[in-house]
Amino acid sequence: MDARAPTHPYWAAIVDQAPRVLGLMDREALSPTSGCGDRTYWAWKFTDFPGARFQESLCVLSFLYSTPGSEYFKNPNLLTWIGRGMEYWCKIQYKDGSFDEAYPFERSLAATAFTGFYVGEGFRMVQDDLPDATRARVKVALRRAGDWLVGHDEHHGFLSNHLAAAAAALMNMHLITRDPRYLERCQYFVNKILSHQSPEGWYDEYGGADPGYQTHGTFYLARIHQLRPEPRLLESIERSMRFLANFIHVDGSLGGEYTSRNTQTYYPAAFEMLQSSLPIASWIAERMRPAVASASAAGLRSVDAYNYYPFLNNLVFAHQAFSDADRDPKPPEGPSEAEGLTWFPAAGLARVRTARYDAYVGTRKGGVVKVFDRQKGALVYNDCGYIGRLEGGGFCSSQYEDGERKVSVTPEVIEVEGAFAAISKPVMNPLKFMAFRAFNLTAGQVPALAFWMKNLLVKTLIYRKKPLSIAFKRRIELGASSVRVTDNLEGPDASKVVELRWEPVFTTIHMGSSRYFVPNELEVAFPESASDEAHALDPRRVAAGVRLERNVTFSSPEGEVVE
């Protein structure tokens, strides 16, 4: 089968990126950073440590080297550069086996897991062609990383995608070294993920459901199943995909601000890999292939450097699955097309479908709403709630993750009650950075203190919020051809707000993998007929009580949004 054939949807995207991947690597033999994939560090010299995760490039490069039909196939120069990259990965590893991702002496489970997985995959592709000395050093480094993963866990939050990567890395380490401890620890992480899986199907990401991250984490579980089939794991993946399929939008996007971590990313590999086993995987893969090509969902063309290699490598596995000569896809079976309410109370996610529209509501996020015109296949209304600026420079919002809100959900009306909260949107400045680095280079070298710092950062950037005395009640009325959103805001703490706005798109927590551009943002604008009051609100009026109403109507085939 010709990998370059037009029917292969992922091949061109992979090969087109090869010059960029090679350009990001230091390929000079005598350079002190020879093999480093972090160009910001070795070329621009803008950072003070090399990010280990840039070595994940070794997976796609090893794929290009080992795949017939590629102009890079068995190229000796490419093999030399791959060897240097693997040597550099070994060089930046701590003696305890861990790696850094975000700052020096971090000893990150994510960096150790993700790089361990992708370096392990690349190593298995090219190990027979590597020099003996390089092959031996990489095996030692993989053992060190495996030993570290055996003795460490993620403690600053429950992130299923991180744990899945750790499990998949350990599976590769077991296959390379035949050490049974790695297989046992792989199963530990898989069991932990499955024990936290919601009965609704979703995998836990910081306490909630996030379809974008779920497409990523599911890939690592699918790879484990591919390498060592297990019915229990496949059943879990199937349930997760059945949940996920409900949040694929008619325009090819998915998820967003109404979900736990706000992501809109789509990683295709898991669905291509499991088409021969799961009809729901076939449905998602077929439904989303055009979205990969058009970038309707956030993907390779929209992400930054920190998600570039996870996406590019994911396309490698998607391509391998799609081009497998033994591929025998199951007939696709998606979620029901019936009109009505689909409600996941634990996730706080609702979808209401009529003949004219799909409406998605995140009740745990304060009633964030997305409405899609089913006839146009387009987003026509996005409503993330309210965000304000407080005296002294802080921020407040109606949008934040909270499972304790008062919620009522029926097919015709969804109501969400809660309060505004003060939120944090911090960024670095020179003084903060100096203090942070002083800690990294002193007390932060002690692993226990480094983990304490990680927990503090997560609490500050993700979990920290303080309730305010500003009551918020949202009522969403869902008619056959209209959606009405009515908000009531009232409370004395509005006097502390100096600027308050309703906005269609914003987020309130630190999440590097969210807010990538997707094309439907170009379609979302403030309603032309709306007064400025609908967007810029007077906090004094809010203190006394204000009622706001917005309508989405579908009175014509084109549909319209009016105030």
Protein Blocks (a to p, Z undefined) as FASTA:
>chain_A
ZZkbmklmklmmmmmmmmmmmmmpcfbfklckgoiablklmmnopafbdcfklmmmmmmm
mmmmmmghiakgopaklmmmmmmmmmmmmmmpcfkopacfkbghklpaklmmmmmmmmmm
mmmmmmmmpcfklmmmmmmmmmmmmmmmmmpccfkbccfklmmmmmmmmmmmmmmnopak
lmmmmmmmmmmmmmmpcfklpaceehiacfklmmmmmmmmmmmmmmmgcfklmmmmmmmm
mmmmmmccfkopaehjkbmnopabdcfklmmmmmmmmmklmmmmmmmmmmmmnomagcfk
lmcfklmmmmmmmmmmmmmmmmpmkbccdddddddfbecddddfknopacdddfkbccdd
dfknoopacdddfklopafbdcebjadddehhiacdfbdcdfkbccdddfkbccdddddd
ddddddddfklmmmmmmmmmmmmmpmklmmmmmmmmmmmmmmgccdddddcdddddddfk
bccdddddddjklmmpcbdcddfbdcfbdcfkgoiacfklmmpccdfkbcfklmmccfkl
mmnopadddddddfbfnopadZZ
